[in-house]
Amino acid sequence: MKNSSRKKTGLALALLLGAIPGCVSSPGSDGLGPDQMAIEEKARSRYEQAVVYLGAGQYILARQQFAVAATMAMSQQLHDNAVVGRQRADKIIAEQR
């Protein structure tokens, strides 16, 4: 991997990790019921796994997990963060081709 690509990956990872705390909220604070909160937590877990994959250089797996997180997300913030993550993974994949 090129040095500039590593720097971009590191920057993307730092930005995504910084977004995670913003996704965390107390139960019911979003007006979500218990079932919706459970789905949101699963989506958040997928998002966090995607960040791990991105950091490990597994960009296709990261893209897939970001896409699942965006689809499952109950909160707009988690959805938006997952979409941005997927776009970053797509960009890295395209640059490697």
BALUMFI-615987 format. One record per residue: y negated, x, z of N, C-alpha, C, CB in turn. Coordinates in steps of 0.02 Angstrom, whole numbers, padded with zeros to 5 digits, always signed. Glycine has a CB too. Example, Ala and Ser with C-alpha at 12.3 -4.5 7.8 and 13.67 -1.06 7.14 Angstrom:
<doros>
+00284+00660+00390+00225+00615+00390+00165+00660+00390+00224+00565+00452+00112+00642+00354+00053+00684+00357-00002+00645+00394+00030+00704+00286
</doros>
This chain:
<doros>
+00058+00042+00000+00000+00000+00000-00062+00045+00000+00000-00048+00061-00112+00028-00039-00173+00067-00043-00211+00062+00023-00217+00043-00101-00250+00113+00038-00289+00114+00100-00338+00056+00102-00326+00181+00106-00372+00041+00046-00420-00014+00045-00385-00081+00057-00458-00015-00021-00324-00087+00032-00286-00148+00042-00268-00156+00116-00222-00149-00001-00252-00100+00149-00237-00102+00221-00298-00123+00260-00211-00034+00245-00356-00097+00241-00418-00116+00276-00432-00190+00268-00477-00074+00249-00421-00216+00207-00432-00287+00195-00384-00329+00236-00425-00303+00120-00321-00307+00238-00270-00343+00277-00288-00342+00350-00200-00313+00266-00310-00285+00376-00330-00279+00445-00389-00324+00461-00347-00208+00462-00437-00327+00416-00495-00370+00426-00475-00443+00425-00548-00356+00372-00433-00461+00378-00409-00531+00374-00372-00550+00437-00365-00541+00312-00330-00505+00461-00292-00519+00522-00338-00527+00581-00242-00462+00535-00388-00484+00587-00436-00489+00642-00474-00555+00640-00486-00431+00640-00494-00576+00580-00530-00639+00573-00485-00699+00591-00557-00647+00502-00422-00696+00570-00376-00751+00584-00359-00754+00658-00313-00744+00543-00348-00696+00689-00333-00695+00761-00393-00721+00801-00315-00625+00784-00452-00708+00777-00512-00733+00811-00518-00808+00806-00573-00701+00783-00486-00838+00756-00491-00910+00746-00443-00948+00792-00477-00927+00674-00391-00916+00816-00341-00951+00856-00371-00982+00920-00286-00904+00874-00409-00944+00960-00436-00975+01021-00478-01036+01007-00476-00925+01060-00512-01037+00951-00553-01094+00933-00512-01156+00919-00595-01078+00874-00448-01147+00905-00404-01203+00890-00377-01235+00953-00347-01181+00846-00377-01198+01008-00347-01223+01069-00394-01272+01103-00330-01164+01117-00367-01328+01123-00407-01378+01157-00365-01409+01212-00433-01432+01108-00398-01440+01258-00361-01473+01311-00331-01538+01285-00406-01487+01372-00274-01559+01314-00241-01619+01290-00287-01679+01292-00179-01634+01332-00288-01713+01236-00327-01775+01232-00401-01764+01217-00321-01812+01295-00424-01701+01216-00495-01690+01204-00515-01706+01133-00513-01618+01221-00469-01706+01087-00483-01723+01017-00473-01797+01004-00438-01682+00970-00456-01835+01055-00440-01905+01046-00371-01915+01018-00491-01937+01001-00329-01864+01024-00261-01868+00998-00214-01894+01053-00237-01799+00973-00167-01935+01033-00116-01959+01079-00063-01907+01091-00086-02024+01054-00016-01921+01135+00037-01872+01151+00079-01852+01091+00083-01901+01204+00095-01898+01047+00135-01882+00988+00095-01837+00940+00158-01946+00952+00032-01854+00932-00011-01814+00889-00023-01744+00918-00078-01849+00877-00029-01740+00984-00037-01675+01016+00025-01632+01006-00053-01684+01091+00084-01662+01008+00146-01625+00997+00148-01598+00925+00207-01670+01010+00127-01638+00877+00125-01615+00808+00074-01559+00800+00108-01674+00761+00016-01567+00832-00036-01516+00830-00010-01450+00858-00098-01539+00868+00027-01453+00912+00054-01393+00943+00104-01359+00896+00088-01409+01010+00145-01398+00861+00191-01369+00812+00153-01337+00754+00239-01424+00786+00100-01370+00733+00059-01341+00679+00027-01276+00702+00005-01392+00657+00003-01275+00764-00028-01215+00791+00023-01158+00794-00058-01229+00861+00084-01175+00812+00137-01125+00815+00150-01096+00746+00201-01156+00844+00151-01138+00696+00160-01114+00626+00102-01069+00605+00166-01174+00577+00041-01088+00625-00018-01048+00609-00011-00979+00641-00082-01084+00634+00007-00977+00704+00014-00913+00740+00069-00870+00709+00029-00926+00813+00124-00901+00687+00177-00863+00654+00152-00836+00588+00239-00908+00642+00112-00874+00552+00083-00851+00489+00040-00789+00500+00042-00906+00456+00002-00788+00554-00040-00730+00570+00004-00669+00583-00085-00745+00632+00059-00679+00618+00106-00624+00631+00134-00598+00564+00165-00647+00677+00155-00643+00521+00182-00623+00456+00129-00584+00416+00205-00685+00417+00067-00608+00417+00013-00575+00380+00004-00504+00406-00052-00615+00387+00005-00497+00471-00003-00430+00501+00054-00383+00485-00010-00436+00575+00113-00412+00473+00173-00372+00458+00179-00359+00383+00235-00407+00483+00132-00384+00344+00134-00372+00272+00181-00419+00235+00154-00303+00258+00203-00472+00268+00248-00521+00236+00204-00580+00212+00303-00546+00287+00169-00567+00157+00117-00613+00134+00144-00679+00107+00077-00579+00080+00201-00679+00075+00228-00742+00050+00249-00787+00108+00289-00728+00003+00282-00758+00158+00300-00797+00217+00238-00822+00253+00344-00755+00266+00187-00780+00257+00124-00800+00288+00094-00859+00251+00074-00741+00290+00093-00854+00185+00065-00909+00145+00102-00974+00157+00067-00891+00070+00168-00970+00159+00208-01031+00171+00193-01062+00239+00283-01014+00166+00188-01020+00290+00175-01046+00358+00104-01074+00364+00186-00992+00410+00055-01042+00332-00013-01069+00331-00013-01138+00297-00061-01021+00295+00024-01144+00242+00026-01208+00206+00057-01263+00249+00066-01201+00141+00110-01247+00285+00142-01296+00329+00094-01315+00385+00208-01268+00359+00061-01265+00415+00013-01278+00469-00043-01324+00445-00016-01212+00496-00068-01311+00385-00123-01353+00359-00099-01425+00348-00149-01324+00292-00038-01432+00325-00011-01499+00312+00000-01537+00377+00054-01494+00274+00023-01503+00429+00040-01536+00492-00021-01546+00538+00092-01497+00528-00072-01506+00528-00129-01505+00576-00159-01575+00586-00182-01457+00551-00171-01589+00649-00203-01652+00667-00278-01643+00676-00173-01681+00731-00298-01582+00694-00370-01568+00703-00398-01537+00639-00382-01520+00763-00459-01553+00625-00492-01526+00565-00499-01451+00570-00561-01559+00556-00513-01425+00630-00522-01354+00638-00459-01314+00623-00545-01339+00710-00402-01336+00649-00340-01302+00634-00323-01307+00560-00282-01332+00676-00335-01365+00530-00323-01374+00458-00365-01324+00418-00340-01446+00437-00430-01321+00434-00474-01277+00397-00455-01204+00406-00546-01287+00420-00437-01184+00467-00416-01115+00479-00353-01098+00440-00405-01103+00554-00306-01144+00438-00243-01133+00401-00256-01128+00326-00193-01190+00416-00301-01169+00300-00318-01165+00229-00349-01098+00212-00366-01223+00209-00394-01075+00255-00426-01009+00244-00372-00954+00247-00481-00996+00298-00327-00959+00294-00273-00910+00299-00229-00909+00237-00230-00924+00359-00213-00968+00212-00173-00972+00151-00210-00941+00092-00155-01045+00135-00275-00954+00088-00314-00925+00033-00316-00849+00038-00386-00953+00035-00320-00823+00099-00320-00750+00108-00253-00720+00087-00336-00731+00181-00199-00753+00107-00133-00730+00087-00125-00732+00012-00077-00772+00121-00149-00786-00019-00147-00791-00092-00184-00733-00125-00176-00858-00115-00242-00717-00098-00283-00664-00126-00248-00597-00121-00351-00661-00091-00218-00583-00065-00181-00520-00056-00122-00516-00103-00158-00513+00017-00085-00572-00110-00028-00574-00156-00051-00561-00227+00008-00643-00152-00106-00592-00247-00132-00582-00315-00154-00510-00327-00190-00630-00328-00184-00479-00276-00207-00410-00283-00149-00361-00290-00250-00390-00223-00092-00379-00262-00034-00334-00265+00003-00339-00332+00014-00351-00209-00011-00389-00371+00024-00398-00434-00008-00357-00488+00026-00471-00455
</doros>
